[in-house]
Amino acid sequence: MEEDLWSETVYLVGAKDKIIDKSLNIGYDKDTIYASVAISGSQPTKENVTVQIEEFPWSINEYNRKERGSDDILYRILADGIYSFPQEKVEIKKGEVYGTYPIFIDPSTLHVDSLYMLALKLSKTSHFEMAKEDTVVMIRLNLMNNYSGIYYMDGVIKLVDNPKDSVIYKSPRTLQAVTDGNTVRMYHQKNEWSKGSTDYRPNFCFNITVNPDNSVTLKPWDQFKLISGGGKYYPEMKVYDLWYTFEENGVKKKVRGFVYKERKNDDEVRIINDWMEENRRYDY
């Protein structure tokens, strides 16, 4: 086609959906996320297009007001000094459709139980009109590291004083990145806290740190009564072999089991099940 089938407009990618998710690796001193600007139209652009972007924190406050309840955790705007924009403008080269806008962020100051957003809006363009609708994109920031993600616990809980009294349990776990690139927080028996439930994070969480030799160090998160613990991480299988002793209502208990990362298909599930069966210990 020699002519455009529709008018060319400049827009922020993701603005139609309002919110997009970006991950920040807490193991980095500075991580980079990207916003994208695009030009609609059926023909390649015939010239370079320069676009300016501005922050628009008002939209985050409005989202909290309209979409979050009184018991919900509200989204926070990033504090000054922990993020920066290394370039003032986005340039979309002649013949191209997209341009990117990098954002540098220091994730070490962000807290695992807080929610964070950045909001961006187009402010000026050298050519074409800016989109008249869906002009703001809110970027939801999620902390991660190489050991975080969705996992499954396959383990046994026994009474220290009566090992024959045991419970086998298998359940999902969300391992959340905390403090650095080698540490995650895990819930004991329970999973993530949700609105309307008693907040059990202080009493049922502990941290797992993977050491350089792949041994693991366990430490309580807040008030969880962890007595001792340890284990090993198998990077090739993305599996933790864990044990820990804790106290609950005056009773000492011990857990032993595997915490393995979510698998993509049935073949991968079969492989990890076979591996766990070969490596499972029964002498504790």
N, C-alpha and C positions, 0 to 999 in steps of 0.2 A: 504494500500500500504506500502510495506516495504522500498521502496526507494523514494527519492524526485522526483517528476515529473518535477520540474524545479529548477534551482540553487537558493540558498538562498542569498538574498541581504538585506542590511540595508538601510532604507530610512526614510526621514522625512514625516510624514503624512501631506497631504495638499500641498506638493511641486509640485505635478502634476498640481494642479489648480493655483499655484503661490501665490495666496492671500487667506488667511482665515480670518474670522472676529471673534474678541473676544470682549466681553463687560467688561467695568470697572465700578464698582459702585463707583461714586464720593462721596458717603456717608461714605466710608471706609477710615480710615487713611492709610491702606495698603491693596490692593486687589491682588489676585493671579490669573494669567492665566497659562495655561499649553500648552507646545508643546509636541507632541508625536512622538516617534520613533518606527518603526515597522520592522519586519523581514518577507520578503516574503518567500514562500516555502510551500510545501504540508505536511510537517512533523513538529511536535513540536520540539523546539530546545532541544538539548541533553546536553547543558551546559549554564551557565550564559554568557551573552554577555554584555560587557561594551562599551558604545559609548560616544565619546566626541563631543560637539557642540560648535561652535564659532559664534559670531556675524558677519554679512556680510553687512554692511551699503552701500557698493557700489551698491548693487542691487536696493536700494531705490532711489539713485541718478539716476540710469539708467532708472528706471520706470518713474520718473518725467520727464526725458529728452525725452523719447520715447512716453509716453502715455498721458502726461498732456500738455494742450495748454498754450499759453502765458497768457490767462486770467484766467486760472484755479488756484485754491489754491493748492500749492504743499504739498506733504507729508513731514513731519518733522521727524527727528530722535530724540528720547527721550534724554533729557539733562542728563548729568552725575549726579548721586546723587539721582535721583528719582526712580531708578529701580535697582534690584540686582538679582543675580542668587544664590540661597541658596545651590545648589549642583554643583559640577564640572562636574559630569558625569551622564549618564543615564544607569541604569542597567536593562536589560531584563532578568528576571529569567528563569531558566531552565524550559522548557515545556510551556512557555508563548510566546506571539507574540508581545506585546506592552510594552513600558516603557514610563514614563512621565517625563517631564522636567519643574519644576515650575519656574515661574518668578514673583518676587514681584515688584509691582508698586505702587507708591504714586500718585493717580489720582488728588489730590487737586490742583496741579500746572498746569494741562492741561486746555486749553481754548476751549470752546464749538465750536468756529468757526475756529479752526485749525484742521489739519488732521495729524495723527500720525501713524507711523509704526515701527515695529521691524522686522529685517531680520535675519534669522538663517541658518546655513549651517553645515552639518556634516564635522568633521575634522579628526576623527580617530575611528576605531572600533577594538575590540579585536579579533573578529572572523568574517568570511565572508567578502565579498566585499561590498563596499559602492555603492549605485546606481550611474550609470554613467550619467544619465539624470535626469532632474527635481530634482536637489540636494538642491535647496534653497527654503525656505518657507518665505513669507512675511506676517506678522501678522498685520492686520488693527485693530486699537483700537477705540472702540466706547464708549463714556461716557453714563452712564445710572444711574438711581436710582429707587426707588420703585414707583415713581410717573410719570416717563417718559414713552414714547411710542407713538403709533398711537391712536389718539382720534378723536371724531366727535363733532362738535359744533352744538347745536340745540338751537337757540336763536332769540331774537328780538332786533333791534336797533330802538330807538325812539329819536326824537328831544326833548331836555329838554323843550324848549319853546312851543312846539306844539306836545304833546304826540300822537295825532291822526295820525301824519305823521310817519309811522313806516315801517320797512322792516323785514320780517322773512327770516332767512337764515339758511341753514344746509350745512356744509362743513367739510372736514377732517382737522385735526390739528396734527402736530407733536410736542409733548411736549418734549423739550430737557432738559436734566439734566444740571444744572449750579450751581456752587459755593459750594453746600453741598447736603446732602442726602434728604432734604425736599423741595428743590426748583427746579422748572422747568421754562423754558421760553416758552411763547406762542405767536404766531403771531395773531395780530388783523386783522380779515377778510382774510388776505392773508396767504399763507403757506410758505414753505421753499424757500429761495432765490436760484436761479439756474443760471448757466452761460448764459450770453447773456441778462439777465434782469437787470433792475435797482435795485441796492442793497437797498432794503427798510427795512432792519433789524433795522437801527438806529431809524426809525420813526414809526414802526408798531409792536413793541414787548414790552412785559411786563413780569415780573417775578411773579410767584405764589408760595408762601411758605405755606406749610401745618403746622399749629401750633400743639402743643401737644393735644389740645382739639378738633382738626379737623376743627377749624375755619381757614380761609385762609387770608393771607396778600398779597396785590398786590402792586408792585412797578414798575415804568417805567424802561424799558431798554433803556438807552441812551436818545433819544430825543422824545420818545412817550409822548404826552401831556395827561397823566393820571391825572385826578383831584381827584378822590376818587374811592374806590372799596372795595369789601369784598366778603364774602360768606362762604361756608362750603364744606368740602370734606366728602363723604360717602364711607369709605373704603370697606364695604361689597359689594357695588355696583360698586366701582371704578368710581365714578362720582363726578365732581365738580359742585356745584350750585353757579354760579358766577353772580355778578353784578358789573359794573364799569361805571363811567362817564368820558368822555374824550373830548378834543377839537380838531376839525379838520377844518382847513381853517377858523378859527374864529367862528365856530358853535359848540355849546355844544350838545353832544349826550350821550345817556345812553343805555347800553347793559344789557340784562338779559337773562340768559339761562343756559343750562346744557352742560357740556363737559364730555362725557363718553368714556371710553376706548373701543377700537375695540372689537367686539364680534366674537366668533368663528363659530357660526352656526345660522340658522334661529330661533331656539328655544330661544337662548340667546338674539337675537335681539328683539324678541317679548316680552321677560321678561323686558328688559330695556325700551322699548317703553311704556309698561303698567306702569312701575314705574314712568317714567317721567310724564306721563299724570296724575297720581294720586298726584304727588308732585309739579306740575307746578303752579306757582303763576301768577295771572292775575291782581293784584292790584298795578301795578307800572307804 
